[in-house]
Amino acid sequence: MLRGPRGRPGAFLQFSVVARAMAAVPSVSLPELRSLLAAGRARLFDVRSREEAAAGTIPGAINIPVSELEGALRMDAAAFQALYSAEKPKLEDENLIFFCQMGKRGLQAAQLAQGLGYRGARNYPGAYREWFEKGG
């Protein structure tokens, strides 16, 4: 058995796996996001609360609060469509871009989606704050 610091089983290994997963989530910059949106090549997921999203969001984004995201991505396509009025993303879709207000929840959401097999999951670390401040 692998032992981590202070002899705890697997502690170091567990940390390494988490760190690797965090580093593995691709991100998108504001200029790239603008380009993808203009070309119709991105799907946006606003993972902030409904109240936050109601106050303003990136046009075209689907609001799925991060607390609901795992359940949403696991539901069947018809249930997703009924609940979110949008087509459920496919595992093989590219440029599934997750964002929040400042970046943390967006990263968590992209990690979660990637962990569920969504290969095109990406984080927009600038988040809604950057989008709003720089005029989209």
N, C-alpha and C positions, 0 to 999 in steps of 0.2 A: 504494500500500500504506500502511495506517495504521502509524505508528511510535509506539512508546511511549516511556517515559523512556529516556534514553541511546541513543535511536535503535534500540532493539530492535524488530523488526517484531511488531506485534500484542500486545505485552506488556500494555499498558494495556487494550486491548480484551478480552483474555483475562481479566484481573482483573475487569473490569466484568461480564462474563458470569457468572463464578463468584459474585461478590458479589450479583448480581441473583438468581441461582438460590437462594442461601442465604436471601435476604430473602423469596423467593416461597413458601417452604414454610410453610403455615399451622400453627399450634400449637393445642393444647387445654389448658385449665387444669384443675386438679383438680376444681373444682365442675362444670365442663362435662363432664368425663369421667364423673364419677359420674352425671350426668343422662342422658348418652347410653347408658351401660351399663344403667341402670335401665329405660330405654325400649327396650332391645335394638337400638339404632341404631349400634353401633360394633363393629368387629372389631379386636382387639388383637394386636400382633405384638411379642413379647419378643425383641429382637435380641442379647441377651447370650449368653454361652457356655452350653452345656448344664449345666455345673456350677453356674454362677451361678443359672440358672433353677430348677434342682433344689432349691436352697436356699430358694426362695420366689419367687413371681411374682404378678402380678395375676390373679385368677381368670378363666378363660376365654381367656387369652392363648395364642397358638400360638408356640412357641419355634422361631425360625429364626435362628441366629447370623448376624450381619451379614456374616461371611465367606462364607456360603452364600446370602445373600438374592438376589443377582442371578440366580444359576442357578435358584433356586426360583421366582422370578417369571417366568422365561422358559420353564419346563418346561410340558408340556401338563397339562391338568386331572387326568387319570387318574394320572399320575406324582406330581403334587403330593399328591393324595388318598392315594395309597399310602404316600408318605414321611412326610407330616405328619398323617395321619388327620383331615384337614379339607378343606373345599372351597376350591379356589384362588380368591383374590379376582379379581373382574372389573375391567377397566380403568375401567368407569363407576361402580363401587361408591363410596359416600360413607363418610367417617369410617373410613378405614383408618389406625389409630393405631399408630405405632411408638414403642417406648420401650426404654431400656436401664437402667443403674444410676444414672447421673448426668446424662444428656442428650446427650452428644456422639455416641455411636453411633446413638442414636435419630434425631437430626437427619440424620446421614449416610444412614441407612436410608430416611427419608422423602424425602430428595433423590434417592436412587437410584430409588425407586419412582416418584416424580414424573417423573423423566427417562425411565423406561420407559413412561410414558403413564398411570399410575395417578393419575387426577385427584383422587381423594379422599384421597390420602396426607397425613397430618398427623403432627406430632411432639408428643409429650408431654414437654416439657422438664423438668418436675418429676421425671419418671422414677420408677423403682421406689423410689428413696430417699424421695421425697416421699410416695408412696403408703403406704409402710411406716410412716414417721414420723408421718403424720397419720391412721393407722388406716383407710386406704382410704376 
